[in-house]
Amino acid sequence: MKLRDYMMGLGTGVVLGIVASQAATKINPNKPADLVLNNIKNSFKEEGPIDGSWIYMSPEPFQKEAIRFEVYKGGISRIKNGELEQFEFAADSKTGAVVDIAKV
């Protein structure tokens, strides 16, 4: 094997390693917060219209019993039977599944 061939292979490997490393750091394993909120809103809309909604765009640490994970926190409000109902929720940032919900 010639030195030139060895150096070309080494250079190609280094470049591919750098590109792969940068691509891996840009990949976000979390679902977009607005998509999570839309899914939750659609579930509430099955029972009737909603009045308002909000969600924090950055995941926060959450613990329930011995389980820890990152969640999006948000809320939904609606009018049901002439009364305002408000709910706060926590949804897993990776799957979008609601892990906690409470009527305020």
Z-matrix of the N, CA and C atoms (Angstrom, degrees):
N
C 1 1.438
C 2 1.528 1 107.69
N 3 1.291 2 114.68 1 134.86
C 4 1.458 3 119.73 2 179.90
C 5 1.521 4 110.04 3 -83.53
N 6 1.313 5 115.47 4 154.09
C 7 1.458 6 121.86 5 179.66
C 8 1.524 7 110.61 6 -61.31
N 9 1.328 8 116.58 7 -36.99
C 10 1.461 9 120.53 8 -179.48
C 11 1.536 10 110.36 9 -62.49
N 12 1.309 11 118.01 10 -44.62
C 13 1.469 12 121.70 11 178.99
C 14 1.537 13 110.77 12 -62.79
N 15 1.306 14 116.01 13 -41.66
C 16 1.467 15 121.12 14 178.97
C 17 1.528 16 110.78 15 -61.83
N 18 1.317 17 116.85 16 -45.69
C 19 1.470 18 121.45 17 -178.52
C 20 1.534 19 111.39 18 -66.76
N 21 1.328 20 117.62 19 -36.45
C 22 1.468 21 120.61 20 177.30
C 23 1.528 22 109.97 21 -65.45
N 24 1.306 23 117.60 22 -42.37
C 25 1.465 24 121.59 23 177.91
C 26 1.519 25 111.85 24 -64.41
N 27 1.320 26 116.14 25 -43.02
C 28 1.457 27 120.85 26 178.34
C 29 1.527 28 111.11 27 -63.63
N 30 1.319 29 117.15 28 -44.25
C 31 1.469 30 121.60 29 179.25
C 32 1.521 31 111.57 30 -62.67
N 33 1.324 32 116.86 31 -42.50
C 34 1.465 33 121.10 32 178.52
C 35 1.524 34 110.20 33 -63.16
N 36 1.311 35 117.05 34 -42.32
C 37 1.469 36 120.55 35 178.85
C 38 1.515 37 112.71 36 -63.12
N 39 1.323 38 116.57 37 -41.25
C 40 1.470 39 120.45 38 178.99
C 41 1.521 40 110.58 39 -64.72
N 42 1.314 41 117.74 40 -44.66
C 43 1.469 42 121.57 41 -179.69
C 44 1.526 43 110.32 42 -63.10
N 45 1.319 44 117.60 43 -45.25
C 46 1.463 45 120.56 44 179.07
C 47 1.524 46 111.16 45 -63.67
N 48 1.325 47 117.02 46 -37.15
C 49 1.462 48 120.79 47 177.45
C 50 1.517 49 112.10 48 -63.35
N 51 1.305 50 116.60 49 -42.83
C 52 1.470 51 121.04 50 179.50
C 53 1.525 52 110.23 51 -65.48
N 54 1.318 53 117.38 52 -45.08
C 55 1.468 54 121.41 53 179.79
C 56 1.526 55 110.52 54 -62.34
N 57 1.319 56 117.62 55 -44.40
C 58 1.461 57 120.90 56 179.93
C 59 1.522 58 111.05 57 -64.72
N 60 1.308 59 117.52 58 -38.88
C 61 1.461 60 121.49 59 179.52
C 62 1.522 61 111.21 60 -64.13
N 63 1.319 62 116.93 61 -44.91
C 64 1.466 63 120.40 62 179.75
C 65 1.526 64 111.10 63 -67.05
N 66 1.313 65 117.64 64 -37.02
C 67 1.464 66 120.58 65 178.90
C 68 1.525 67 110.24 66 -66.55
N 69 1.317 68 117.29 67 -38.79
C 70 1.462 69 120.83 68 -178.98
C 71 1.524 70 111.65 69 -66.69
N 72 1.314 71 118.50 70 -34.17
C 73 1.462 72 120.50 71 179.69
C 74 1.523 73 112.02 72 -75.07
N 75 1.315 74 118.30 73 -21.92
C 76 1.464 75 121.34 74 -179.77
C 77 1.518 76 112.64 75 -85.75
N 78 1.319 77 117.79 76 -16.21
C 79 1.457 78 121.09 77 -178.90
C 80 1.517 79 108.94 78 -74.88
N 81 1.325 80 116.98 79 126.56
C 82 1.457 81 122.45 80 179.73
C 83 1.526 82 108.27 81 -104.03
N 84 1.337 83 117.73 82 117.92
C 85 1.469 84 118.85 83 -177.60
C 86 1.526 85 113.20 84 -75.53
N 87 1.328 86 118.33 85 -6.90
C 88 1.463 87 121.60 86 -177.36
C 89 1.519 88 111.67 87 -86.45
N 90 1.335 89 114.69 88 147.93
C 91 1.460 90 120.00 89 171.77
C 92 1.520 91 108.29 90 -72.23
N 93 1.315 92 118.11 91 149.24
C 94 1.469 93 119.23 92 176.08
C 95 1.537 94 111.03 93 -62.17
N 96 1.318 95 116.47 94 136.63
C 97 1.465 96 121.54 95 -176.39
C 98 1.528 97 111.83 96 -60.27
N 99 1.329 98 117.68 97 -38.71
C 100 1.468 99 119.13 98 -179.06
C 101 1.527 100 111.79 99 -66.46
N 102 1.331 101 118.03 100 -31.82
C 103 1.462 102 120.95 101 176.39
C 104 1.528 103 110.24 102 -68.71
N 105 1.324 104 117.11 103 -41.38
C 106 1.462 105 121.37 104 177.41
C 107 1.527 106 109.69 105 -61.04
N 108 1.341 107 116.99 106 -45.82
C 109 1.469 108 120.60 107 179.65
C 110 1.522 109 111.02 108 -62.42
N 111 1.318 110 117.88 109 -41.96
C 112 1.475 111 120.32 110 179.11
C 113 1.518 112 111.66 111 -61.34
N 114 1.334 113 117.31 112 -40.04
C 115 1.469 114 120.16 113 178.91
C 116 1.527 115 111.04 114 -64.69
N 117 1.332 116 116.53 115 -41.34
C 118 1.464 117 120.14 116 179.66
C 119 1.525 118 110.04 117 -68.11
N 120 1.326 119 117.10 118 -41.43
C 121 1.461 120 120.65 119 177.76
C 122 1.525 121 110.72 120 -60.76
N 123 1.322 122 117.52 121 -41.36
C 124 1.462 123 120.28 122 179.35
C 125 1.523 124 111.44 123 -62.68
N 126 1.329 125 117.04 124 -36.32
C 127 1.467 126 119.78 125 176.78
C 128 1.531 127 110.86 126 -65.01
N 129 1.317 128 117.28 127 -42.24
C 130 1.467 129 120.63 128 178.53
C 131 1.519 130 111.25 129 -68.11
N 132 1.332 131 117.48 130 -34.44
C 133 1.460 132 120.72 131 -178.37
C 134 1.525 133 111.92 132 -65.96
N 135 1.331 134 117.88 133 -19.61
C 136 1.466 135 120.47 134 177.42
C 137 1.524 136 110.85 135 -65.29
N 138 1.338 137 117.44 136 -25.84
C 139 1.468 138 121.61 137 178.99
C 140 1.521 139 112.41 138 -95.42
N 141 1.325 140 117.68 139 -8.96
C 142 1.452 141 120.88 140 -179.85
C 143 1.518 142 110.49 141 147.19
N 144 1.343 143 116.52 142 175.27
C 145 1.467 144 119.52 143 -177.09
C 146 1.534 145 111.78 144 -68.45
N 147 1.321 146 115.13 145 151.18
C 148 1.457 147 120.68 146 176.11
C 149 1.521 148 108.48 147 -104.72
N 150 1.316 149 115.17 148 154.68
C 151 1.460 150 121.06 149 -176.35
C 152 1.525 151 111.41 150 -97.08
N 153 1.322 152 117.24 151 -35.69
C 154 1.452 153 120.98 152 -179.07
C 155 1.520 154 110.81 153 -166.51
N 156 1.335 155 115.23 154 166.25
C 157 1.459 156 119.78 155 179.85
C 158 1.520 157 109.25 156 -158.60
N 159 1.340 158 115.73 157 157.94
C 160 1.457 159 121.40 158 177.37
C 161 1.524 160 108.41 159 -155.45
N 162 1.329 161 115.49 160 160.23
C 163 1.460 162 121.21 161 176.66
C 164 1.534 163 108.39 162 -155.17
N 165 1.328 164 116.23 163 141.14
C 166 1.458 165 120.64 164 171.65
C 167 1.520 166 107.60 165 -77.38
N 168 1.312 167 117.02 166 131.67
C 169 1.463 168 121.70 167 -174.44
C 170 1.533 169 113.56 168 -77.43
N 171 1.330 170 117.81 169 -16.06
C 172 1.468 171 121.54 170 -179.09
C 173 1.521 172 109.64 171 -105.74
N 174 1.331 173 117.07 172 134.06
C 175 1.465 174 119.65 173 177.53
C 176 1.532 175 111.19 174 -66.26
N 177 1.326 176 114.86 175 148.22
C 178 1.457 177 122.18 176 178.44
C 179 1.523 178 109.13 177 -124.16
N 180 1.335 179 117.95 178 151.79
C 181 1.465 180 119.36 179 176.65
C 182 1.530 181 110.26 180 -67.85
N 183 1.318 182 115.97 181 144.40
C 184 1.460 183 122.66 182 -177.86
C 185 1.518 184 108.35 183 -143.96
N 186 1.323 185 116.15 184 141.36
C 187 1.464 186 119.89 185 177.97
C 188 1.511 187 108.83 186 -133.43
N 189 1.313 188 115.64 187 131.98
C 190 1.463 189 121.92 188 174.97
C 191 1.517 190 105.39 189 -130.36
N 192 1.334 191 114.50 190 113.22
C 193 1.463 192 121.91 191 -171.15
C 194 1.526 193 108.28 192 57.84
N 195 1.333 194 117.84 193 -122.69
C 196 1.471 195 120.02 194 -176.77
C 197 1.525 196 112.57 195 -97.00
N 198 1.322 197 116.99 196 4.65
C 199 1.462 198 120.69 197 -175.42
C 200 1.523 199 109.42 198 -99.77
N 201 1.339 200 115.50 199 129.70
C 202 1.467 201 121.62 200 178.75
C 203 1.521 202 109.07 201 -120.38
N 204 1.334 203 115.75 202 137.60
C 205 1.453 204 121.05 203 175.04
C 206 1.514 205 109.42 204 -161.12
N 207 1.311 206 116.86 205 177.29
C 208 1.461 207 123.65 206 179.60
C 209 1.526 208 108.77 207 -95.80
N 210 1.341 209 116.17 208 137.40
C 211 1.464 210 120.65 209 -179.84
C 212 1.525 211 110.54 210 -133.96
N 213 1.317 212 114.30 211 156.41
C 214 1.454 213 121.74 212 165.85
C 215 1.523 214 105.94 213 -94.30
N 216 1.326 215 117.25 214 135.32
C 217 1.458 216 120.78 215 175.88
C 218 1.520 217 108.55 216 -107.23
N 219 1.329 218 115.25 217 143.36
C 220 1.452 219 119.78 218 -178.73
C 221 1.504 220 111.57 219 -162.71
N 222 1.318 221 115.21 220 -170.88
C 223 1.452 222 120.09 221 -179.01
C 224 1.517 223 112.55 222 -154.20
N 225 1.326 224 114.36 223 159.70
C 226 1.468 225 123.32 224 179.58
C 227 1.518 226 106.75 225 -135.51
N 228 1.320 227 116.85 226 140.31
C 229 1.461 228 119.99 227 172.18
C 230 1.527 229 108.45 228 -128.73
N 231 1.319 230 113.63 229 147.97
C 232 1.470 231 119.33 230 179.21
C 233 1.517 232 109.00 231 -154.12
N 234 1.322 233 115.59 232 162.84
C 235 1.459 234 121.74 233 175.72
C 236 1.527 235 106.26 234 -105.42
N 237 1.335 236 115.51 235 121.97
C 238 1.464 237 120.18 236 179.18
C 239 1.522 238 107.72 237 -131.57
N 240 1.308 239 116.00 238 124.69
C 241 1.475 240 122.83 239 -177.39
C 242 1.527 241 111.30 240 55.43
N 243 1.325 242 116.80 241 38.61
C 244 1.450 243 122.05 242 177.33
C 245 1.524 244 114.98 243 78.13
N 246 1.323 245 118.26 244 2.64
C 247 1.461 246 121.88 245 -179.46
C 248 1.518 247 110.09 246 -118.02
N 249 1.334 248 115.07 247 143.78
C 250 1.459 249 121.31 248 177.56
C 251 1.527 250 109.88 249 -76.89
N 252 1.322 251 115.99 250 127.04
C 253 1.463 252 122.06 251 174.74
C 254 1.519 253 107.99 252 -115.17
N 255 1.317 254 116.58 253 134.35
C 256 1.452 255 121.07 254 177.37
C 257 1.519 256 109.24 255 -125.51
N 258 1.325 257 114.97 256 139.16
C 259 1.453 258 121.76 257 179.84
C 260 1.520 259 109.27 258 -129.19
N 261 1.308 260 116.46 259 141.84
C 262 1.455 261 121.94 260 170.31
C 263 1.518 262 107.06 261 -113.60
N 264 1.333 263 116.06 262 141.28
C 265 1.456 264 120.17 263 -177.68
C 266 1.522 265 110.99 264 -134.02
N 267 1.314 266 114.27 265 161.66
C 268 1.466 267 122.94 266 170.98
C 269 1.521 268 105.74 267 -128.76
N 270 1.337 269 116.51 268 127.21
C 271 1.462 270 121.66 269 -178.12
C 272 1.525 271 109.16 270 -122.65
N 273 1.323 272 116.16 271 135.24
C 274 1.461 273 121.56 272 178.52
C 275 1.523 274 109.37 273 -56.06
N 276 1.333 275 117.17 274 127.86
C 277 1.461 276 120.63 275 -175.31
C 278 1.526 277 112.83 276 -71.75
N 279 1.321 278 118.14 277 -21.00
C 280 1.464 279 120.53 278 -179.39
C 281 1.529 280 112.50 279 -88.15
N 282 1.343 281 117.04 280 -37.39
C 283 1.462 282 120.03 281 -176.05
C 284 1.519 283 113.35 282 -107.65
N 285 1.332 284 117.17 283 -23.42
C 286 1.461 285 120.80 284 -176.27
C 287 1.508 286 113.58 285 85.41
N 288 1.332 287 117.72 286 -0.10
C 289 1.473 288 121.54 287 -178.63
C 290 1.527 289 109.53 288 -72.50
N 291 1.328 290 115.67 289 137.73
C 292 1.461 291 121.00 290 177.65
C 293 1.525 292 107.78 291 -74.17
N 294 1.343 293 115.61 292 123.37
C 295 1.462 294 120.08 293 -179.28
C 296 1.519 295 112.20 294 -106.24
N 297 1.329 296 117.03 295 -14.24
C 298 1.462 297 120.72 296 178.44
C 299 1.522 298 108.15 297 -157.54
N 300 1.325 299 116.09 298 138.86
C 301 1.465 300 120.93 299 176.29
C 302 1.517 301 107.33 300 -146.69
N 303 1.317 302 115.98 301 139.54
C 304 1.458 303 120.51 302 -179.46
C 305 1.513 304 109.71 303 -142.77
N 306 1.340 305 115.12 304 138.90
C 307 1.462 306 120.90 305 175.16
C 308 1.521 307 107.30 306 -80.67
N 309 1.327 308 116.15 307 129.75
C 310 1.466 309 120.67 308 -177.69
C 311 1.510 310 109.85 309 -93.08
